[in-house]
Amino acid sequence: MKAKRQAEILRMITQQDVETQEQLQELLSKQGIQVTQATISRDIKELNLVKQPAADGAYRYVVSTVTPVRHAFAGRMQNIFREGVTFCDVAQNIVVVKTMPGLAPGAAAALDGMGLDGLVGSLAGDDTVLLIMRTNSLADSLCKELESMLR
């Protein structure tokens, strides 16, 4: 349940500006996920979320890009990745990440938010994330690192 909730939080913050924990709690409630403010606070910490200025001057939650790939997946984030991602493959400069149904947007948000070197862009469907890398070797290296996190 925790992994699904945290994946939903990641999906939500990529699709809309979420300014407060209370707003996040309300959005989760609309999805049928009942949580306390303390749980949301822990989720924010475990997901490495920070507030960033939005275009309108307000603040919104985003995945922090300060830490390197290994550390960004530390703790619970790595568990979410392990529980939600089924496998990873590479085709030239494209990394294909397969997830459980409905979890691709959350996985893509986490990967996007990490500022991966050589990442040109990403595209998420329901259960598949495509990561377009600048070179074939960067794609191969990223896929190997992601696969190592699945073990």
ZAZA-68285 format. One line per 3 residues: number of its first residue (from 0); their letters; for each residue x, y, z of N, C-alpha, C. Coordinates in steps of 0.1 Angstrom, whole numbers, m for minus. Example, Ala and Ser with C-alpha at 12.3 -4.5 7.8 and 13.67 -1.06 7.14 Angstrom:
2
0 = AS = 132 m57 78 123 m45 78 132 m33 78  128 m22 71 137 m11 71 129 0 79
% end
This chain:
151
0 = MKA = 8 m12 0 0 0 0 9 13 0  19 12 8 28 24 9 35 27 m5  39 17 m12 46 19 m25 36 25 m35
3 = KRQ = 24 20 m35 13 25 m44 10 39 m40  9 42 m28 6 56 m23 17 66 m28  29 61 m25 40 70 m29 42 72 m44
6 = AEI = 39 61 m52 39 62 m66 28 72 m70  16 72 m64 5 81 m67 9 95 m64  17 97 m53 22 111 m49 31 116 m60
9 = LRM = 40 108 m65 49 112 m76 41 115 m88  31 107 m91 23 110 m103 16 124 m102  10 126 m90 3 138 m88 11 151 m89
12 = ITQ = 23 150 m83 31 163 m84 37 166 m97  37 156 m106 41 158 m120 30 163 m129  17 160 m125 6 164 m133 0 177 m129
15 = QDV = 3 182 m117 m3 195 m112 6 201 m101  4 214 m99 12 220 m88 5 217 m75  13 211 m66 8 207 m52 16 216 m43
18 = ETQ = 10 225 m36 17 235 m27 18 231 m13  9 223 m8 9 220 7 7 205 9  10 201 21 7 187 25 m8 185 26
21 = EQL = m15 195 31 m30 194 32 m36 192 18  m31 199 8 m36 197 m6 m33 183 m11  m21 178 m8 m17 165 m12 m26 154 m5
24 = QEL = m29 157 8 m38 148 15 m52 148 9  m57 159 5 m70 160 m1 m70 153 m15  m60 155 m23 m59 148 m36 m58 133 m34
27 = LSK = m51 128 m24 m50 114 m22 m64 109 m17  m71 117 m9 m84 113 m4 m94 111 m16  m93 120 m26 m102 119 m38 m99 106 m46
30 = QGI = m87 101 m44 m83 88 m51 m86 76 m42  m93 79 m31 m96 68 m21 m85 64 m12  m75 72 m11 m63 69 m2 m64 78 10
33 = QVT = m67 72 21 m69 80 34 m55 79 41  m49 91 44 m37 92 51 m37 103 61  m28 102 71 m27 114 80 m16 123 75
36 = QAT = m16 135 81 m6 145 77 8 139 81  10 132 92 23 126 95 28 117 85  19 109 79 22 99 69 27 106 56
39 = ISR = 20 117 53 24 125 41 38 131 43  40 136 55 53 142 59 64 132 57  62 119 62 72 109 60 74 105 45
42 = DIK = 63 105 38 64 102 24 72 112 16  70 125 20 77 136 13 92 134 16  95 131 28 110 129 32 115 117 24
45 = ELN = 108 106 25 113 93 18 114 95 3  106 103 m3 106 104 m17 116 116 m22  122 122 m12 131 133 m15 125 144 m22
48 = LVK = 113 148 m17 105 159 m24 109 172 m17  110 183 m25 113 196 m20 103 206 m26  102 218 m20 94 228 m26 102 237 m35
51 = QPA = 96 240 m47 103 248 m57 94 259 m61  99 271 m64 90 282 m69 83 278 m83  70 280 m84 63 278 m96 62 291 m104
54 = ADG = 57 290 m116 57 302 m125 49 313 m119  38 310 m111 30 320 m106 35 326 m93  47 322 m88 52 327 m76 50 319 m64
57 = AYR = 40 309 m65 37 300 m54 48 289 m54  47 280 m44 57 270 m44 50 256 m46  57 247 m52 51 234 m55 62 223 m51
60 = YVV = 57 211 m49 66 200 m46 71 194 m59  84 191 m59 91 184 m69 101 174 m63  106 165 m71 116 155 m67 129 163 m67
63 = STV = 137 162 m56 149 169 m56 159 164 m66  167 173 m72 177 168 m82 191 170 m76  192 172 m63 205 175 m57 214 162 m56
66 = TPV = 208 151 m54 216 139 m51 219 131 m64  230 123 m64 232 115 m76 223 103 m76  223 96 m87 213 85 m90 213 75 m78
69 = RHA = 224 69 m74 223 59 m63 217 64 m51  220 77 m47 215 82 m34 200 87 m36  196 90 m48 182 94 m50 173 82 m48
72 = FAG = 178 70 m50 170 58 m49 172 52 m35  178 60 m26 181 54 m13 167 51 m5  168 42 3 157 39 12 144 35 5
75 = RMQ = 133 42 8 120 38 3 119 40 m12  126 50 m18 125 52 m32 130 40 m40  141 34 m35 146 22 m41 136 10 m40
78 = NIF = 129 10 m28 119 m1 m26 107 1 m36  103 14 m37 92 16 m47 96 12 m61  109 15 m64 114 11 m77 114 m4 m79
81 = REG = 118 m11 m69 119 m26 m69 105 m31 m70  95 m26 m63 82 m31 m62 74 m28 m75  77 m16 m81 69 m11 m92 75 m14 m106
84 = VTF = 88 m16 m107 94 m18 m120 96 m33 m122  92 m38 m134 94 m53 m136 107 m56 m143  111 m48 m153 124 m50 m160 128 m38 m168
87 = CDV = 140 m38 m172 146 m27 m180 153 m33 m192  152 m26 m203 160 m31 m215 164 m18 m223  174 m20 m231 179 m9 m239 179 m13 m254
90 = AQN = 176 m3 m262 176 m4 m277 183 9 m282  196 7 m285 204 18 m289 205 29 m279  199 41 m281 200 52 m271 187 53 m263
93 = IVV = 178 43 m263 166 43 m256 165 33 m245  162 37 m233 161 27 m222 146 25 m220  141 13 m220 127 10 m218 126 4 m204
96 = VKT = 117 10 m196 115 6 m182 100 2 m182  98 m11 m179 85 m17 m177 81 m17 m163  68 m12 m160 64 m12 m146 50 m20 m144
99 = MPG = 46 m21 m132 33 m26 m129 23 m16 m135  11 m20 m139 1 m11 m145 m2 1 m136  m1 13 m143 m4 25 m136 7 32 m129
102 = LAP = 19 25 m129 30 31 m121 41 38 m130  39 37 m143 49 43 m152 51 59 m149  40 66 m148 41 80 m146 50 84 m133
105 = GAA = 47 76 m122 55 78 m110 70 75 m112  72 64 m118 86 60 m121 93 70 m130  86 75 m140 92 85 m149 94 98 m141
108 = AAL = 85 102 m133 87 114 m125 100 113 m116  101 102 m110 113 100 m101 126 100 m110  126 94 m121 138 94 m130 140 108 m135
111 = DGM = 130 115 m140 132 128 m145 137 138 m135  132 136 m122 136 145 m112 151 143 m107  157 133 m112 171 131 m107 182 137 m115
114 = GLD = 178 144 m126 188 151 m134 199 141 m140  194 130 m145 204 120 m151 212 126 m162  225 124 m161 234 128 m172 231 122 m185
117 = GLV = 229 130 m195 227 124 m208 212 122 m211  203 124 m202 189 122 m205 183 133 m213  179 130 m225 173 140 m234 159 143 m231
120 = GSL = 151 132 m228 137 133 m224 131 119 m221  119 120 m216 112 107 m212 98 108 m216  92 96 m217 78 95 m221 72 83 m213
123 = AGD = 61 86 m206 55 75 m198 41 72 m203  38 59 m204 25 55 m206 19 49 m193  11 39 m194 5 33 m182 15 24 m175
126 = DTV = 22 16 m183 32 6 m177 45 6 m184  48 16 m191 61 17 m198 67 31 m198  80 32 m195 87 45 m196 98 44 m206
129 = LLI = 98 54 m215 109 54 m225 118 66 m221  131 63 m219 141 73 m216 150 74 m228  150 86 m234 159 88 m245 172 94 m240
132 = MRT = 183 87 m243 196 91 m238 204 97 m250  213 105 m246 221 112 m257 230 102 m265  235 92 m259 243 82 m266 239 68 m262
135 = NSL = 243 58 m271 240 44 m268 247 40 m256  260 44 m253 267 40 m242 261 45 m229  256 57 m229 249 63 m217 236 54 m214
138 = ADS = 229 51 m225 217 43 m223 220 29 m217  231 23 m223 235 10 m218 239 11 m203  247 21 m199 251 23 m185 239 25 m176
141 = LCK = 230 33 m180 218 36 m172 210 23 m170  208 16 m181 200 3 m180 207 m7 m170  220 m8 m171 227 m17 m162 225 m13 m147
144 = ELE = 226 1 m145 224 5 m131 210 3 m126  200 6 m135 186 3 m131 184 m11 m128  189 m20 m137 188 m34 m134 194 m39 m121
147 = SML = 205 m33 m118 212 m37 m105 203 m33 m93  195 m23 m94 186 m18 m84 174 m28 m82  171 m35 m93 160 m44 m92 163 m57 m85
150 = R = 175 m60 m83 179 m73 m76 178 m72 m61
% end
